[in-house]
Amino acid sequence: MSDTSPATASDEVLVEVDGGVAVIMINRPKAKNAVNGVVARAIAAALDELEERKDVSAYVLTGAGGTFCAGMDLKGFLSGDFPVVEGRGFGGITEAPPAKPVIAAIEGYALAGGFELALACDIIIASEESKFGLPEPKRGLVAGAGGVMRLPRRIPYHIAMEIALTGDHFPASRLYEVGLVNHLTPAGGALERAVELAKRIAANAPLALAATKRVIVESADWSLDEMFKKQGEIITPVFGSKDAMEGAAAFAEKRAPQWRGE
């Protein structure tokens, strides 16, 4: 699947680019891909580079060795290694997700900060055997990397409360039922399905993708009086872009468009 890897990739965060999609993989399988400072900084650095690349239109975030992410590295936390990047938050992504679409590919556990990483993504693909949870209260902590804020915006209030207050593990099938997980796959199939979906997304015009994501994310806070004005500020440049002209020409000429991100 590899094609071109950013220079910012590290041993603990692997990055591969192919077909307009960058797969970002947390590579600490012996630690259940728990996030330490090195991982957080590497994810942030990779995103900083990938956001500027015109050959990348979508991301897949996943973990090595059959586990997505078991959360913050507690051993590192006890030694003062706090996996937060200024301006980007936990894991280098939770406070400032990238402009380009992100798909989480979940195998095994997505717990605590791992669940919060998934919630920072735009689409979630999970294997049928994967489990989610916010166990922070069991350890005297709070899911402060977006978990207790994002979860009730994505699923019904009472179900979010049960997940957040019990700290228990919940099967992917339950979160699929309530609409948090987009697709379930057999064990071991999440990454392949996520990449397939990401490539379908990446086939579309990059400026249109970024504007669409931005409107969906930001419009939740817009009033009825201002919503179309604010949307116009974001999408008007897209309608005047070279890619918009290319899209119309390609349709008329019955050919595949050649996007330039301009």
WOBEL-V890226 format. One record per residue. N is the residue number from 1. SS is DSSP state (h for helix, s for strand, l for the rest). PSI is psi in whole degrees, -180 to 180 (* if undefined). NEAR is the number of other C-alpha atoms within 8 Angstrom. Layout:
N:SS:PSI:NEAR
N:SS:PSI:NEAR
This chain:
1:l:-13:5
2:l:149:7
3:l:-66:7
4:s:130:7
5:l:135:9
6:l:152:10
7:l:-18:4
8:l:-3:8
9:l:150:11
10:s:176:7
11:l:-31:6
12:l:-8:10
13:s:110:13
14:s:138:12
15:s:127:12
16:s:140:13
17:s:131:14
18:s:133:10
19:l:35:7
20:l:2:12
21:s:133:15
22:s:121:13
23:s:120:13
24:s:115:13
25:s:122:11
26:s:125:15
27:l:64:12
28:l:59:11
29:h:-33:11
30:h:-24:5
31:h:19:7
32:l:31:11
33:l:31:16
34:l:142:12
35:s:122:15
36:l:-175:14
37:h:-38:11
38:h:-45:9
39:h:-47:13
40:h:-45:15
41:h:-35:13
42:h:-40:14
43:h:-45:13
44:h:-44:13
45:h:-41:9
46:h:-44:12
47:h:-39:9
48:h:-41:8
49:h:-44:10
50:h:-32:10
51:l:-26:10
52:l:-8:6
53:l:126:7
54:l:-12:7
55:l:5:5
56:l:124:14
57:l:-12:12
58:s:158:15
59:s:153:14
60:s:126:16
61:s:127:12
62:s:-178:13
63:s:153:17
64:l:158:12
65:l:25:7
66:l:10:9
67:l:136:15
68:l:-68:17
69:s:129:16
70:l:7:15
71:l:-156:13
72:s:143:12
73:l:101:10
74:h:-32:6
75:h:-41:6
76:h:-39:10
77:h:-42:12
78:h:-26:7
79:l:5:6
80:l:9:6
81:l:95:9
82:l:118:8
83:l:57:16
84:s:134:12
85:s:127:12
86:l:129:5
87:l:-20:6
88:l:-20:14
89:s:-165:13
90:s:136:13
91:l:8:18
92:l:16:16
93:l:-26:14
94:l:-31:14
95:l:-21:12
96:l:73:9
97:l:152:9
98:l:163:9
99:l:-30:8
100:l:152:11
101:s:144:13
102:s:130:12
103:s:131:15
104:s:131:15
105:s:109:15
106:s:123:17
107:l:152:16
108:l:-125:11
109:s:138:13
110:s:86:19
111:s:149:16
112:l:-123:15
113:h:-26:17
114:h:-42:15
115:h:-39:15
116:h:-34:14
117:h:-44:11
118:h:-39:10
119:h:-22:11
120:l:-9:11
121:l:167:12
122:l:-25:9
123:s:144:9
124:s:123:14
125:s:129:17
126:s:144:16
127:s:155:16
128:l:-22:11
129:l:-2:10
130:l:158:14
131:s:145:12
132:s:153:12
133:s:157:14
134:l:79:16
135:h:11:13
136:h:-44:11
137:h:-26:11
138:h:-17:7
139:h:15:6
140:l:20:6
141:l:177:7
142:l:143:6
143:l:79:12
144:l:6:6
145:l:32:10
146:l:-12:13
147:h:-52:14
148:h:-11:9
149:h:-44:7
150:h:-38:9
151:h:-48:11
152:h:-9:11
153:h:-14:8
154:h:-27:8
155:l:168:11
156:l:144:9
157:h:-51:8
158:h:-34:6
159:h:-40:8
160:h:-41:11
161:h:-42:9
162:h:-45:8
163:h:-47:13
164:h:-35:11
165:h:-32:7
166:h:-33:8
167:l:9:12
168:l:166:8
169:l:140:11
170:s:135:10
171:s:151:11
172:h:-33:15
173:h:-36:8
174:h:-41:8
175:h:-24:11
176:h:-41:12
177:h:-36:8
178:l:7:9
179:l:8:9
180:l:-38:10
181:l:128:14
182:l:-46:10
183:s:141:8
184:s:142:13
185:s:162:12
186:l:159:9
187:l:134:10
188:l:-2:9
189:l:0:9
190:h:-44:16
191:h:-46:12
192:h:-44:7
193:h:-40:10
194:h:-43:13
195:h:-41:11
196:h:-47:8
197:h:-41:8
198:h:-37:13
199:h:-34:12
200:h:-39:8
201:h:-45:9
202:h:-16:14
203:l:-14:7
204:l:170:8
205:l:127:10
206:h:-39:10
207:h:-39:10
208:h:-39:10
209:h:-48:11
210:h:-41:11
211:h:-40:11
212:h:-47:9
213:h:-43:11
214:h:-43:10
215:h:-44:10
216:h:-43:8
217:h:-47:7
218:h:-26:8
219:h:-15:9
220:h:-24:6
221:h:6:5
222:l:143:9
223:l:165:6
224:l:-34:5
225:l:-28:5
226:l:-7:8
227:h:-44:10
228:h:-30:7
229:h:-47:7
230:h:-39:9
231:h:-42:10
232:h:-37:8
233:h:-30:8
234:h:-42:11
235:h:-19:11
236:h:-43:8
237:h:-30:8
238:h:-42:12
239:h:-24:7
240:l:10:8
241:l:162:9
242:h:-34:9
243:h:-35:13
244:h:-41:10
245:h:-40:9
246:h:-40:11
247:h:-43:9
248:h:-42:8
249:h:-42:8
250:h:-38:11
251:h:-46:10
252:h:-35:7
253:h:2:6
254:l:51:6
255:l:168:7
256:l:136:6
257:l:152:8
258:l:95:5
259:l:145:9
260:l:-9:7
261:l:30:9
262:l:*:7
